[in-house]
Amino acid sequence: MTETKKNTAPQKNADEKLKSDDKQARLAEALRANLRRRKAQARDRRDTGSK
């Protein structure tokens, strides 16, 4: 029997890692923006409710 091994180029793995890192950075920024928006909404509700 002959075994075949996949030829994975290091460049391809590096490109996938960069894409993954970019995606993680975008998701992290989206989560921070969402948290800021939710905090602002909570402050507005709190301030509006106390008047």
The first five atom37 places (N, CA, C, CB, O) and aatype in JSON, in Angstrom:
{
  "aatype": [12, 16, 6, 16, 11, 11, 2, 16, 0, 14, 5, 11, 2, 0, 3, 6, 11, 10, 11, 15, 3, 3, 11, 5, 0, 1, 10, 0, 6, 0, 10, 1, 0, 2, 10, 1, 1, 1, 11, 0, 5, 0, 1, 3, 1, 1, 3, 16, 7, 15, 11],
  "atom_mask": [
    [1, 1, 1, 1, 1],
    [1, 1, 1, 1, 1],
    [1, 1, 1, 1, 1],
    [1, 1, 1, 1, 1],
    [1, 1, 1, 1, 1],
    [1, 1, 1, 1, 1],
    [1, 1, 1, 1, 1],
    [1, 1, 1, 1, 1],
    [1, 1, 1, 1, 1],
    [1, 1, 1, 1, 1],
    [1, 1, 1, 1, 1],
    [1, 1, 1, 1, 1],
    [1, 1, 1, 1, 1],
    [1, 1, 1, 1, 1],
    [1, 1, 1, 1, 1],
    [1, 1, 1, 1, 1],
    [1, 1, 1, 1, 1],
    [1, 1, 1, 1, 1],
    [1, 1, 1, 1, 1],
    [1, 1, 1, 1, 1],
    [1, 1, 1, 1, 1],
    [1, 1, 1, 1, 1],
    [1, 1, 1, 1, 1],
    [1, 1, 1, 1, 1],
    [1, 1, 1, 1, 1],
    [1, 1, 1, 1, 1],
    [1, 1, 1, 1, 1],
    [1, 1, 1, 1, 1],
    [1, 1, 1, 1, 1],
    [1, 1, 1, 1, 1],
    [1, 1, 1, 1, 1],
    [1, 1, 1, 1, 1],
    [1, 1, 1, 1, 1],
    [1, 1, 1, 1, 1],
    [1, 1, 1, 1, 1],
    [1, 1, 1, 1, 1],
    [1, 1, 1, 1, 1],
    [1, 1, 1, 1, 1],
    [1, 1, 1, 1, 1],
    [1, 1, 1, 1, 1],
    [1, 1, 1, 1, 1],
    [1, 1, 1, 1, 1],
    [1, 1, 1, 1, 1],
    [1, 1, 1, 1, 1],
    [1, 1, 1, 1, 1],
    [1, 1, 1, 1, 1],
    [1, 1, 1, 1, 1],
    [1, 1, 1, 1, 1],
    [1, 1, 1, 0, 1],
    [1, 1, 1, 1, 1],
    [1, 1, 1, 1, 1]
  ],
  "atom_positions": [
    [[0.84, -1.19, 0.0], [0.0, 0.0, 0.0], [0.88, 1.24, 0.0], [-0.95, 0.0, 1.22], [1.95, 1.28, 0.61]],
    [[0.4, 2.22, -0.68], [1.13, 3.49, -0.69], [0.31, 4.53, 0.04], [1.44, 3.95, -2.14], [-0.91, 4.61, -0.1]],
    [[1.01, 5.29, 0.81], [0.34, 6.36, 1.55], [0.6, 7.68, 0.84], [0.83, 6.42, 3.03], [1.7, 7.94, 0.36]],
    [[-0.42, 8.49, 0.79], [-0.24, 9.82, 0.22], [-0.38, 10.83, 1.34], [-1.28, 10.1, -0.92], [-1.27, 10.75, 2.19]],
    [[0.51, 11.75, 1.32], [0.48, 12.8, 2.33], [0.11, 14.1, 1.66], [1.86, 12.93, 3.06], [0.52, 14.38, 0.53]],
    [[-0.66, 14.87, 2.35], [-1.03, 16.17, 1.81], [0.17, 17.11, 1.88], [-2.23, 16.76, 2.58], [0.9, 17.14, 2.87]],
    [[0.35, 17.84, 0.83], [1.38, 18.86, 0.83], [0.74, 20.16, 1.27], [2.06, 19.01, -0.56], [0.07, 20.84, 0.49]],
    [[0.95, 20.5, 2.5], [0.42, 21.75, 2.99], [1.56, 22.75, 3.03], [-0.23, 21.59, 4.4], [2.57, 22.56, 3.7]],
    [[1.39, 23.78, 2.31], [2.42, 24.81, 2.25], [2.36, 25.67, 3.5], [2.27, 25.67, 0.98], [1.27, 26.02, 3.95]],
    [[3.5, 26.02, 4.05], [3.5, 26.89, 5.23], [2.81, 28.23, 4.97], [4.93, 27.13, 5.71], [2.21, 28.81, 5.87]],
    [[2.92, 28.71, 3.74], [2.28, 29.99, 3.41], [0.77, 29.9, 3.55], [2.64, 30.42, 1.99], [0.14, 30.85, 4.02]],
    [[0.19, 28.79, 3.15], [-1.25, 28.63, 3.25], [-1.68, 28.67, 4.71], [-1.7, 27.3, 2.59], [-2.66, 29.33, 5.05]],
    [[-0.97, 27.97, 5.57], [-1.29, 27.99, 6.99], [-1.14, 29.38, 7.57], [-0.4, 27.01, 7.75], [-1.94, 29.79, 8.41]],
    [[-0.12, 30.11, 7.13], [0.09, 31.47, 7.61], [-1.06, 32.37, 7.17], [1.43, 32.03, 7.1], [-1.54, 33.21, 7.94]],
    [[-1.51, 32.19, 5.93], [-2.63, 32.99, 5.42], [-3.9, 32.7, 6.22], [-2.87, 32.71, 3.92], [-4.66, 33.61, 6.56]],
    [[-4.13, 31.42, 6.51], [-5.32, 31.06, 7.29], [-5.24, 31.66, 8.68], [-5.47, 29.53, 7.37], [-6.25, 32.09, 9.23]],
    [[-4.05, 31.68, 9.27], [-3.89, 32.24, 10.6], [-4.17, 33.74, 10.57], [-2.48, 31.97, 11.14], [-4.81, 34.28, 11.48]],
    [[-3.68, 34.42, 9.53], [-3.94, 35.86, 9.41], [-5.43, 36.13, 9.28], [-3.19, 36.44, 8.21], [-5.95, 37.06, 9.89]],
    [[-6.11, 35.31, 8.47], [-7.56, 35.48, 8.31], [-8.26, 35.25, 9.62], [-8.1, 34.52, 7.24], [-9.19, 35.98, 9.98]],
    [[-7.83, 34.24, 10.35], [-8.43, 33.92, 11.64], [-8.19, 35.06, 12.63], [-7.86, 32.6, 12.19], [-9.09, 35.45, 13.37]],
    [[-6.96, 35.58, 12.64], [-6.64, 36.7, 13.53], [-7.47, 37.93, 13.19], [-5.15, 37.03, 13.46], [-7.96, 38.62, 14.08]],
    [[-7.62, 38.2, 11.88], [-8.43, 39.35, 11.46], [-9.88, 39.17, 11.9], [-8.36, 39.53, 9.93], [-10.51, 40.11, 12.37]],
    [[-10.39, 37.96, 11.74], [-11.77, 37.68, 12.12], [-11.94, 37.86, 13.62], [-12.19, 36.26, 11.7], [-12.92, 38.45, 14.07]],
    [[-10.99, 37.35, 14.4], [-11.07, 37.49, 15.85], [-11.04, 38.96, 16.24], [-9.91, 36.73, 16.53], [-11.77, 39.37, 17.15]],
    [[-10.21, 39.76, 15.58], [-10.13, 41.19, 15.89], [-11.45, 41.88, 15.56], [-8.97, 41.84, 15.11], [-11.92, 42.72, 16.32]],
    [[-12.04, 41.53, 14.41], [-13.34, 42.13, 14.04], [-14.42, 41.76, 15.04], [-13.76, 41.68, 12.62], [-15.22, 42.6, 15.45]],
    [[-14.45, 40.49, 15.44], [-15.45, 40.05, 16.4], [-15.26, 40.73, 17.75], [-15.4, 38.52, 16.57], [-16.23, 41.13, 18.39]],
    [[-14.02, 40.86, 18.18], [-13.74, 41.52, 19.46], [-14.2, 42.98, 19.42], [-12.25, 41.44, 19.8], [-14.79, 43.47, 20.38]],
    [[-13.93, 43.66, 18.32], [-14.35, 45.06, 18.19], [-15.87, 45.16, 18.17], [-13.76, 45.69, 16.91], [-16.44, 46.07, 18.77]],
    [[-16.53, 44.24, 17.49], [-17.99, 44.25, 17.45], [-18.57, 44.03, 18.84], [-18.51, 43.17, 16.48], [-19.57, 44.66, 19.21]],
    [[-17.96, 43.15, 19.61], [-18.43, 42.91, 20.98], [-18.24, 44.15, 21.84], [-17.7, 41.72, 21.6], [-19.12, 44.49, 22.64]],
    [[-17.11, 44.83, 21.69], [-16.88, 46.07, 22.47], [-17.89, 47.14, 22.09], [-15.44, 46.6, 22.24], [-18.43, 47.82, 22.97]],
    [[-18.16, 47.29, 20.79], [-19.13, 48.29, 20.34], [-20.52, 47.96, 20.87], [-19.15, 48.36, 18.79], [-21.25, 48.85, 21.29]],
    [[-20.89, 46.68, 20.86], [-22.18, 46.24, 21.37], [-22.28, 46.55, 22.86], [-22.38, 44.74, 21.11], [-23.32, 47.02, 23.33]],
    [[-21.22, 46.28, 23.6], [-21.23, 46.55, 25.04], [-21.38, 48.05, 25.31], [-19.95, 46.02, 25.69], [-22.14, 48.44, 26.19]],
    [[-20.65, 48.87, 24.56], [-20.78, 50.33, 24.74], [-22.21, 50.79, 24.46], [-19.8, 51.08, 23.8], [-22.76, 51.6, 25.2]],
    [[-22.81, 50.25, 23.38], [-24.18, 50.63, 23.02], [-25.16, 50.21, 24.12], [-24.58, 50.0, 21.68], [-26.04, 50.98, 24.49]],
    [[-25.0, 49.0, 24.62], [-25.91, 48.51, 25.66], [-25.76, 49.31, 26.96], [-25.66, 47.03, 25.93], [-26.74, 49.58, 27.64]],
    [[-24.53, 49.68, 27.29], [-24.31, 50.49, 28.5], [-24.96, 51.86, 28.34], [-22.8, 50.64, 28.79], [-25.56, 52.39, 29.27]],
    [[-24.83, 52.44, 27.14], [-25.44, 53.75, 26.89], [-26.97, 53.65, 26.99], [-25.01, 54.29, 25.5], [-27.61, 54.54, 27.54]],
    [[-27.53, 52.58, 26.45], [-28.98, 52.38, 26.54], [-29.42, 52.23, 27.99], [-29.41, 51.16, 25.73], [-30.45, 52.78, 28.38]],
    [[-28.65, 51.5, 28.78], [-28.99, 51.3, 30.19], [-28.92, 52.63, 30.93], [-28.05, 50.27, 30.84], [-29.78, 52.92, 31.77]],
    [[-27.9, 53.44, 30.64], [-27.79, 54.76, 31.28], [-28.98, 55.64, 30.92], [-26.48, 55.47, 30.88], [-29.55, 56.32, 31.77]],
    [[-29.37, 55.62, 29.64], [-30.51, 56.43, 29.2], [-31.78, 55.99, 29.9], [-30.68, 56.33, 27.67], [-32.58, 56.83, 30.33]],
    [[-31.98, 54.69, 30.01], [-33.18, 54.19, 30.7], [-33.17, 54.59, 32.16], [-33.27, 52.68, 30.58], [-34.2, 54.97, 32.71]],
    [[-32.01, 54.49, 32.79], [-31.89, 54.84, 34.2], [-32.15, 56.34, 34.39], [-30.48, 54.45, 34.75], [-32.88, 56.73, 35.3]],
    [[-31.56, 57.18, 33.55], [-31.72, 58.62, 33.67], [-33.14, 59.05, 33.34], [-30.74, 59.34, 32.76], [-33.67, 59.95, 33.99]],
    [[-33.76, 58.44, 32.36], [-35.13, 58.78, 31.97], [-36.11, 58.33, 33.05], [-35.48, 58.13, 30.61], [-37.09, 59.03, 33.32]],
    [[-35.87, 57.21, 33.65], [-36.78, 56.68, 34.66], [-36.74, 57.46, 35.96], [0.0, 0.0, 0.0], [-37.71, 57.41, 36.72]],
    [[-35.66, 58.18, 36.25], [-35.56, 58.89, 37.53], [-36.2, 60.27, 37.5], [-34.11, 59.02, 37.93], [-36.31, 60.92, 38.54]],
    [[-36.61, 60.73, 36.34], [-37.19, 62.1, 36.24], [-38.64, 62.11, 36.61], [-37.04, 62.65, 34.84], [-39.27, 63.17, 36.58]]
  ]
}
